[in-house]
Amino acid sequence: MKILIVAGYAESLIRFRFELIKSLIASGYEVCVACPEVDPDTEAKLLQKGVSVYDIPLQRTGVNPVSDTQALLALVKLMRGIKPDVFLAYTIKPVIYGLLAAGLAKVPKRFALITGLGYAFTGKAVGLRGGIRKIVQILYKTALNKADVVFFQNPDDKRLFKELGITNSAAETRVVNGSGVDISQYSMAPLPANPVFLLIARLLGDKGVREYAAAAKIVKQKYPEVSFNLVGWIDENPDAIQRQELDAWVSEGIIDFKGKLSDVRPAIAESSVYVLPSYREGTPRTVLEAMAMGRAVITTDAPGCRETVDDGVNGRLVPVRSVNQLADTMIEFVEKTDLILKYGESSRNIAEQKYDVHKVNAYMLKEMGIVNETNC
């Protein structure tokens, strides 16, 4: 049996799906992956596991009928060539064009994983964004009708797709606990002596990066010794933070920018509290990583984010876009440092019980019919 996994970003195959790939291999599947611009390091790691790697001409962002049609045709050609028995895709474009191609190529079993709704669904649907949203909805509806099962990473996304008519009442849908985290690789780490806050994200407005910086400025006026670290990179996205904004935060001493890290564990170990003021997520992987390492979490009461925090147990929930409440919550942790340890221990327990990657993958494989419940 052969499975083809289509992704929009090569590194995600290692960071988010490598354990799933290894589980598929252990279940006797020949695994093939396809994504654009495969870097040598990712390719080498996949080839070492016996995975076949294919490069496809898929633009991760934007809506361009010509290039998107080329990607669709390339996927159809690829599938007709390798003849997979099972197809799985995640993120917007791989799901849409991958499922359409899988239908045309008559792949027997087809699955989609909705890892988040992206730029088109966050904020107000006005102007260009509103037009993009309508196009994405139509494409999603057409593509998802060809899926055997659609996996969502939170119940809000599942509900929204049904309300918008993207998935109908007969569609097979499941909610899975994010991408999971390997709790053996993200182990508990001692807390630093002084409070350190951390955000890891692509530098996008929708991730709440501006709110994080604004709240940090407020907190530092009262507690100048508190540190605010930021890990990430400026993304190719209409909502990207501008370089001059980032430079201003750094020059003012508000943010300590660490850049893009291949391994975020040292950054988490150096922090006391993990912060993600995002407007909407699938299930944020960075929060799961911080939880596994025993960190208290501040995130928003937003789809995907609210599932990770039991307010007052392993962290705090704040309203979306609320700089003042975010700052007040940060100050609460600075002034009540006992909460950092208490919430951090709870985070680790929740990660072990709910977000262990092996439990998450076992559920997905069972629902895909690849393994039975006894094997899980």
RAFEN-V389224 format. One record per residue. N is the residue number from 0. NEAR is the number of other ideal C-beta (glycine too) atoms within 10 Angstrom. D_FIRST is the distance of its C-alpha to the first C-alpha in Angstrom with 1 decimal. Layout:
N/NEAR/D_FIRST + N/NEAR/D_FIRST
This chain:
0/13/0.0 + 1/15/3.8 + 2/23/6.9 + 3/28/10.4 + 4/25/13.4 + 5/28/16.8 + 6/26/20.0 + 7/22/23.6 + 8/17/24.8 + 9/20/23.3 + 10/14/25.0 + 11/18/23.5 + 12/24/20.1 + 13/16/21.9 + 14/15/24.5 + 15/21/22.7 + 16/22/18.9 + 17/18/18.7 + 18/18/18.6 + 19/23/15.8 + 20/22/13.8 + 21/14/14.7 + 22/20/13.8 + 23/25/10.2 + 24/15/10.2 + 25/10/12.2 + 26/14/9.8 + 27/9/7.3 + 28/18/5.3 + 29/16/6.2 + 30/24/8.8 + 31/20/11.0 + 32/22/14.3 + 33/24/17.2 + 34/24/20.7 + 35/18/24.3 + 36/13/26.5 + 37/19/24.3 + 38/10/26.8 + 39/8/26.8 + 40/12/26.7 + 41/22/23.6 + 42/16/21.8 + 43/10/23.0 + 44/15/21.7 + 45/21/18.2 + 46/11/18.1 + 47/8/19.5 + 48/11/16.4 + 49/10/14.2 + 50/20/13.3 + 51/14/13.7 + 52/18/16.7 + 53/16/18.1 + 54/14/21.5 + 55/22/22.3 + 56/13/25.9 + 57/24/25.9 + 58/16/29.2 + 59/17/28.7 + 60/15/32.1 + 61/13/34.3 + 62/14/34.1 + 63/11/34.4 + 64/8/33.6 + 65/7/33.4 + 66/13/31.2 + 67/18/28.9 + 68/11/28.6 + 69/16/27.8 + 70/23/25.0 + 71/18/23.6 + 72/14/23.8 + 73/19/22.2 + 74/28/19.2 + 75/17/19.0 + 76/13/19.3 + 77/20/16.6 + 78/23/14.0 + 79/13/15.2 + 80/10/14.9 + 81/16/11.4 + 82/12/9.9 + 83/24/7.6 + 84/13/6.1 + 85/22/8.0 + 86/28/11.3 + 87/28/13.8 + 88/28/17.2 + 89/27/20.4 + 90/23/24.1 + 91/23/25.9 + 92/24/25.2 + 93/28/21.4 + 94/25/21.2 + 95/23/23.5 + 96/26/22.6 + 97/35/18.9 + 98/27/18.8 + 99/18/21.3 + 100/29/19.2 + 101/28/16.0 + 102/18/18.3 + 103/15/19.7 + 104/20/16.5 + 105/9/15.3 + 106/23/12.0 + 107/12/11.2 + 108/18/11.3 + 109/24/13.7 + 110/27/15.4 + 111/27/18.6 + 112/25/20.4 + 113/26/24.1 + 114/25/25.5 + 115/22/29.0 + 116/22/31.0 + 117/21/32.6 + 118/20/35.8 + 119/21/35.9 + 120/22/36.1 + 121/23/38.4 + 122/17/42.2 + 123/8/44.1 + 124/14/42.7 + 125/9/45.6 + 126/8/46.1 + 127/9/43.2 + 128/16/41.0 + 129/13/41.6 + 130/13/40.7 + 131/18/37.5 + 132/21/36.6 + 133/11/37.1 + 134/13/34.9 + 135/20/32.1 + 136/17/32.5 + 137/12/32.2 + 138/20/29.1 + 139/23/27.5 + 140/16/28.4 + 141/14/27.0 + 142/24/23.7 + 143/21/23.1 + 144/16/23.7 + 145/17/20.3 + 146/25/18.6 + 147/16/17.3 + 148/18/18.6 + 149/25/20.9 + 150/23/21.5 + 151/24/25.0 + 152/26/26.5 + 153/25/29.9 + 154/13/31.5 + 155/20/33.9 + 156/24/31.3 + 157/20/29.7 + 158/14/33.2 + 159/17/34.2 + 160/23/31.3 + 161/14/32.4 + 162/9/36.0 + 163/13/35.5 + 164/9/33.6 + 165/21/30.5 + 166/22/28.4 + 167/11/29.9 + 168/5/30.6 + 169/6/27.7 + 170/16/25.1 + 171/12/22.7 + 172/19/23.8 + 173/16/23.5 + 174/18/25.5 + 175/20/24.0 + 176/21/26.4 + 177/24/25.8 + 178/25/23.6 + 179/26/25.1 + 180/26/26.8 + 181/15/26.4 + 182/22/29.7 + 183/10/29.8 + 184/13/30.0 + 185/22/32.4 + 186/13/35.1 + 187/16/38.6 + 188/17/41.1 + 189/7/44.9 + 190/20/46.6 + 191/13/48.9 + 192/7/52.6 + 193/12/53.2 + 194/22/51.2 + 195/17/48.5 + 196/22/46.4 + 197/26/43.1 + 198/27/41.0 + 199/25/37.7 + 200/23/36.6 + 201/17/36.1 + 202/24/39.8 + 203/22/39.8 + 204/19/42.4 + 205/23/39.9 + 206/26/39.0 + 207/28/42.7 + 208/26/43.6 + 209/18/47.1 + 210/25/47.7 + 211/28/46.9 + 212/23/49.3 + 213/17/52.0 + 214/28/51.8 + 215/28/51.9 + 216/17/55.1 + 217/17/56.7 + 218/22/55.8 + 219/19/57.1 + 220/9/60.4 + 221/12/60.9 + 222/14/59.0 + 223/8/58.9 + 224/8/57.5 + 225/18/54.2 + 226/17/51.3 + 227/25/48.6 + 228/19/45.7 + 229/26/43.2 + 230/21/39.9 + 231/22/38.1 + 232/12/38.3 + 233/15/39.6 + 234/16/36.8 + 235/10/36.6 + 236/17/37.3 + 237/14/40.3 + 238/18/41.0 + 239/19/41.1 + 240/23/43.9 + 241/11/46.4 + 242/10/47.1 + 243/7/50.8 + 244/16/50.1 + 245/18/48.2 + 246/12/50.9 + 247/13/53.6 + 248/22/52.0 + 249/14/51.8 + 250/9/55.3 + 251/12/56.8 + 252/12/55.4 + 253/19/53.3 + 254/23/49.8 + 255/16/48.6 + 256/14/45.8 + 257/16/43.3 + 258/8/41.1 + 259/12/37.3 + 260/13/36.0 + 261/8/32.8 + 262/9/33.4 + 263/21/35.2 + 264/16/35.9 + 265/12/39.3 + 266/21/40.4 + 267/23/39.4 + 268/18/41.3 + 269/16/44.3 + 270/27/44.4 + 271/22/45.9 + 272/25/44.5 + 273/27/41.5 + 274/34/42.2 + 275/27/40.0 + 276/28/42.2 + 277/27/39.4 + 278/21/39.9 + 279/22/36.4 + 280/31/33.0 + 281/25/29.5 + 282/25/29.9 + 283/25/31.6 + 284/21/29.7 + 285/25/33.0 + 286/30/34.7 + 287/28/32.0 + 288/24/32.5 + 289/32/36.3 + 290/31/36.1 + 291/28/34.1 + 292/24/36.9 + 293/25/39.6 + 294/27/41.0 + 295/26/42.8 + 296/27/41.5 + 297/27/43.4 + 298/28/41.3 + 299/26/42.0 + 300/14/42.0 + 301/23/39.4 + 302/26/36.0 + 303/27/33.4 + 304/27/36.2 + 305/16/38.0 + 306/23/35.1 + 307/29/35.3 + 308/26/39.0 + 309/15/41.0 + 310/12/44.3 + 311/11/46.8 + 312/13/44.3 + 313/23/42.1 + 314/31/43.7 + 315/24/45.3 + 316/19/44.3 + 317/28/46.4 + 318/12/46.7 + 319/19/44.9 + 320/15/47.3 + 321/17/49.9 + 322/19/51.3 + 323/13/54.2 + 324/18/52.2 + 325/27/49.7 + 326/22/52.6 + 327/15/54.3 + 328/19/51.1 + 329/27/50.9 + 330/17/54.6 + 331/12/54.0 + 332/23/51.7 + 333/18/54.2 + 334/11/57.0 + 335/10/55.1 + 336/14/53.1 + 337/8/52.5 + 338/16/50.0 + 339/21/47.9 + 340/13/47.3 + 341/14/47.1 + 342/24/44.5 + 343/25/42.5 + 344/13/42.1 + 345/20/41.0 + 346/29/38.4 + 347/19/36.9 + 348/14/36.8 + 349/19/35.1 + 350/26/32.5 + 351/14/31.7 + 352/11/31.6 + 353/16/30.0 + 354/25/28.2 + 355/19/26.6 + 356/26/23.3 + 357/15/21.5 + 358/16/22.8 + 359/22/21.9 + 360/22/18.3 + 361/18/18.0 + 362/18/19.4 + 363/23/17.1 + 364/20/13.9 + 365/16/15.8 + 366/16/16.8 + 367/18/13.3 + 368/12/12.4 + 369/20/9.9 + 370/19/12.7 + 371/9/15.8 + 372/8/19.4 + 373/6/20.3 + 374/10/17.8 + 375/12/19.3
